[in-house]
Amino acid sequence: MTNNAVYENDSIICVTGETLRPGGFLLTERAILACGLEKNQRVLDVGCGMGATVKFLRDDFQIEAFGIDPSEKLIKLGKDKYGLPLDIGKGEILPYEDSSFDAVFTECTLSLMDSYERAIREIYRVLKPGGFFIAADVYARNPEYIDELKKTEVKSCLRNLFDLGTLLNKIDDKGFEISVLEDWTSLLKKLMVEIIFEYGSMAEFWKVTTCGNCEDFKDKLTLCKPGYFLLIGEKEGE
Ligand SMILES: C[S@@+](CC[C@H](N)C(=O)[O-])C[C@H]1O[C@@H](n2cnc3c(N)ncnc32)[C@H](O)[C@@H]1O
């Protein structure tokens, strides 16, 4: 598989800005309000990229926010530019104490992990009782072709579209009560339109990012009908 990750590529940064996901801060803000997050609460952004959400939570809501991401390149950008409290690491092994956060965000990140099940267990561990797990990510509106899509060779979250039913079961089994589940496919469509405006076509975008010739990926992706969701789960109380 190619080592060029789409999310580390300047070609996507120039379309999305520092939030490397559909919708920018729209769903972040929606989740903050839905969870009633307040000043001085402790929040972790897993897969924080350059730390755009960490900065937003700190500047606009005075929330004590932290971020973690395995990309040295993206963490360095966020630290050098804004001096944010960002760690290098993976969602599957969080270097934080049990019950130490009021909320954990994963924004377009869970789909990129080697083991999202392990990350969900870790997120549950570091959340305080009654804490919130907020996930926005990609899913297949037609999950029938997910396995075929996974066999393709592109380092983008779009290769790992979730089967929403399976994901919900895993989150529920871990002990989260799901309070919000919303479809935001419109944001993914909007991002694709913005990419087409910037590059002329999606094909041209894939060419300048990771895969000029990955027809197989494009075909399977179309069959899967990509969508985008926002989900909020609450950890069981004491
Ligand atoms: C599409 S970007 C989203 C970044 C950020 N959440 C945002 O919305 O701007 C996906 C991020 O997931 C990170 N990532 C990949 N594998 C990960 C893992 N195992 N644990 C945590 N983050 C991971 C990538 O380094 C990248 O920064």
The ligand as an SDF file (V2000), in Angstrom:
LIG
                    3D

 27 29  0  0  0  0  0  0  0  0999 V2000
   -8.8160   12.7890    8.0180 C   0  0  0  0  0  0  0  0  0  0  0  0
   -7.6160   13.2040    9.2200 S   0  0  0  0  0  0  0  0  0  0  0  0
   -8.6070   14.0670   10.4350 C   0  0  0  0  0  0  0  0  0  0  0  0
   -7.7630   14.8910   11.3850 C   0  0  0  0  0  0  0  0  0  0  0  0
   -8.5540   15.7300   12.3840 C   0  0  0  0  0  0  0  0  0  0  0  0
   -9.4170   14.9200   13.2200 N   0  0  0  0  0  0  0  0  0  0  0  0
   -9.3580   16.7660   11.6520 C   0  0  0  0  0  0  0  0  0  0  0  0
  -10.5570   16.5510   11.4810 O   0  0  0  0  0  0  0  0  0  0  0  0
   -8.7740   17.7730   11.2350 O   0  0  0  0  0  0  0  0  0  0  0  0
   -7.3520   11.6300   10.0390 C   0  0  0  0  0  0  0  0  0  0  0  0
   -6.3550   11.6730   11.1650 C   0  0  0  0  0  0  0  0  0  0  0  0
   -6.3340   10.3840   11.8150 O   0  0  0  0  0  0  0  0  0  0  0  0
   -5.0050   10.1610   12.2110 C   0  0  0  0  0  0  0  0  0  0  0  0
   -4.8240    8.7090   12.5180 N   0  0  0  0  0  0  0  0  0  0  0  0
   -4.4840    7.7010   11.6770 C   0  0  0  0  0  0  0  0  0  0  0  0
   -4.3650    6.5460   12.3630 N   0  0  0  0  0  0  0  0  0  0  0  0
   -4.6500    6.8310   13.6580 C   0  0  0  0  0  0  0  0  0  0  0  0
   -4.6490    6.0560   14.8600 C   0  0  0  0  0  0  0  0  0  0  0  0
   -4.3830    4.7550   14.8680 N   0  0  0  0  0  0  0  0  0  0  0  0
   -4.9550    6.6910   16.0190 N   0  0  0  0  0  0  0  0  0  0  0  0
   -5.2360    8.0240   16.0300 C   0  0  0  0  0  0  0  0  0  0  0  0
   -5.2330    8.7880   14.9310 N   0  0  0  0  0  0  0  0  0  0  0  0
   -4.9410    8.2070   13.7530 C   0  0  0  0  0  0  0  0  0  0  0  0
   -4.1880   10.6760   11.0550 C   0  0  0  0  0  0  0  0  0  0  0  0
   -2.8330   10.8840   11.3880 O   0  0  0  0  0  0  0  0  0  0  0  0
   -4.9320   11.9600   10.7140 C   0  0  0  0  0  0  0  0  0  0  0  0
   -4.4390   13.0620   11.3910 O   0  0  0  0  0  0  0  0  0  0  0  0
  1  2  1  0
  2  3  1  0
  2 10  1  0
  3  4  1  0
  4  5  1  0
  5  6  1  0
  5  7  1  0
  7  8  2  0
  7  9  1  0
 10 11  1  0
 11 12  1  0
 11 26  1  0
 12 13  1  0
 13 14  1  0
 13 24  1  0
 14 15  1  0
 14 23  1  0
 15 16  2  0
 16 17  1  0
 17 18  1  0
 17 23  2  0
 18 19  1  0
 18 20  2  0
 20 21  1  0
 21 22  2  0
 22 23  1  0
 24 25  1  0
 24 26  1  0
 26 27  1  0
M  CHG  2   2   1   9  -1
M  END
$$$$
